[in-house]
């Protein structure tokens, strides 16, 4: 394990809506850890195929939306909200969607978990968990041929009453699955903290709608990933501090679980099929720390590769993405993505 430290970080102002690509000031490296500022609570990150662009969520409800990071020059631009959002509701795919929301909520448009499903001819699909005037998964078409990539909102699916959505992954049939950290009437945040069952994974399919996934009941189900063959879900058990593997469409359901030693937030597949699990550790008597671990989903072995103290400006780590020879780490709080040398 390699310990990396974040100390003495300097806060910077967030970018105003509509700003062109800029590089924020006051964003100097600390040791071998570098930063990309100009973010707003980048809770999750998603890579656009091609190796040039990263989409970052923006969690705060007064400065939310979606940001686009250029991997080459490390500049950031705000793609939502914008004065002229691209919106084209696909009523065939999403007939129950009430209509666009980003153009209505503007800076209040808050995004949480992200998932990008690669498509043919550089036409991709982005799923974004949204909190606000509706609890929903918002769907965007990503045109990777444009420079920079262009996002067009094409639909949404409103969550059943009482769900608290967190992470989302696309499914082969055009549907998606999402974690509900807690569900009203089933669990609470306090249950999750105490390691008690609080939520479950849900799937949504065109034509059939929402359904709970058997075997995914968890104390604070947070991060979610799916195997390349679609046969396994990988769940970050935040309350249980564990990495969980659950079979799909298998009777009986197979579930395997290993301890992580920290509260797993997001989980993200890498090119070689391994999983990056990112999260936090906190409690009485010890300073809070952020963690990133590699997980082999086949052997269910976990190896921690980053542990660092939480700082005021960066906050607690929530997600990690392999970008070249680095691990990019996002946070629910703060204005920056941290760039660690990949172990």
C-alpha positions, 0 to 999 in steps of 0.5 A, spaced: 500 500 500 502 507 498 500 512 502 499 519 499 497 525 502 493 531 501 495 537 505 494 545 505 489 545 499 487 552 497 480 553 495 478 557 488 472 560 486 467 555 482 466 557 474 460 561 473 454 558 468 456 558 461 464 560 462 468 557 456 474 552 457 478 555 463 484 553 468 482 555 475 487 559 479 490 556 486 490 549 484 497 547 485 500 540 486 501 538 493 507 533 492 505 528 487 498 529 487 495 534 482 488 537 481 483 539 476 479 545 479 473 549 476 469 543 479 463 543 483 462 537 488 464 532 482 461 526 486 462 521 479 466 521 473 465 518 466 470 517 461 468 518 453 471 513 449 477 516 445 481 518 451 480 525 450 474 527 455 471 526 462 464 528 464 464 530 471 457 530 475 456 537 479 452 535 486 451 542 489 443 544 488 446 551 487 451 550 482 449 543 479 449 540 472 455 537 468 462 539 466 466 536 461 474 536 462 479 536 457 484 530 458 489 533 454 490 541 456 486 539 463 481 545 462 474 544 464 467 547 461 460 547 463 455 543 459 449 544 463 446 549 465 447 553 459 443 558 455 441 554 449 440 546 452 440 541 447 433 537 448 429 532 444 425 527 448 425 520 445 417 519 447 418 512 444 424 510 449 421 514 455 414 515 454 412 517 461 418 522 462 414 529 464 419 533 459 426 536 460 428 538 467 435 542 466 432 548 462 427 549 468 432 548 474 438 551 471 443 551 476 439 547 481 440 541 476 444 537 481 447 530 478 449 524 482 452 518 479 454 517 472 454 512 467 456 512 460 454 506 455 459 506 449 455 506 442 457 505 435 459 511 430 461 515 437 454 516 439 454 514 446 448 514 452 449 518 458 445 516 464 445 521 470 442 520 477 438 527 478 435 530 485 431 536 485 424 537 483 423 530 481 428 524 483 430 521 476 435 518 472 436 523 466 438 520 459 443 524 454 445 522 447 453 524 447 456 525 440 463 524 440 464 526 433 463 533 435 469 538 438 468 538 444 463 532 445 455 535 444 450 532 449 443 532 448 437 530 453 433 525 450 429 523 456 428 521 463 425 516 468 422 518 474 423 513 480 418 510 484 416 514 490 420 513 496 427 511 493 433 515 494 437 514 488 445 514 488 449 510 482 446 508 475 449 503 470 446 501 463 443 495 461 444 491 454 436 492 452 436 499 453 434 499 460 438 501 466 439 499 474 440 504 480 442 503 487 437 506 492 441 508 498 435 507 502 427 506 501 422 510 505 418 505 509 424 500 508 430 503 511 433 510 513 440 513 513 441 511 520 440 504 518 445 504 513 450 507 518 449 502 523 450 496 518 442 495 517 439 493 511 436 500 508 436 499 500 436 495 494 438 495 487 432 496 482 432 495 474 428 499 469 426 496 463 423 499 457 415 496 457 416 493 464 418 499 468 421 498 475 423 492 479 427 490 485 433 486 484 433 479 488 439 479 493 441 486 493 438 488 499 444 492 503 446 497 508 447 503 504 447 500 497 451 506 494 456 504 488 454 500 482 457 496 476 456 491 471 460 485 468 461 486 461 457 480 460 451 483 464 451 477 468 453 480 475 452 486 479 458 489 483 455 493 489 459 498 494 456 496 500 457 503 504 454 501 511 456 494 511 463 497 508 464 491 503 464 489 496 458 485 494 458 481 487 450 479 486 448 474 480 443 477 475 438 472 472 440 466 476 436 462 480 438 461 486 441 468 486 449 467 488 451 473 492 458 474 495 461 479 499 468 481 502 470 486 507 473 493 505 475 496 511 472 503 509 465 505 506 465 504 499 462 509 495 462 508 487 465 502 484 468 503 477 470 498 472 477 498 468 479 496 461 482 490 464 476 488 468 478 489 475 474 494 479 476 501 482 472 501 489 473 508 492 470 511 499 471 514 506 473 512 513 471 516 519 469 515 526 471 517 533 478 518 535 481 518 528 481 523 523 477 521 516 481 518 510 479 517 503 481 510 500 481 507 493 482 499 492 483 495 486 478 489 486 478 483 482 471 481 481 473 474 479 477 472 485 474 477 490 480 479 492 481 487 494 488 491 495 488 498 497 492 502 493 491 509 496 489 512 503 490 519 504 487 524 509 481 528 508 482 536 507 477 541 507 477 543 500 477 536 497 473 533 502 472 525 502 473 521 496 467 518 492 469 516 485 476 514 482 477 513 474 483 510 471 486 516 466 492 514 463 498 513 468 493 516 473 488 515 478 483 521 477 479 521 484 472 525 485 469 528 491 462 530 493 465 536 496 469 541 494 471 544 487 477 539 484 478 532 482 485 530 485 490 526 480 494 521 483 500 517 480 497 510 478 500 505 483 
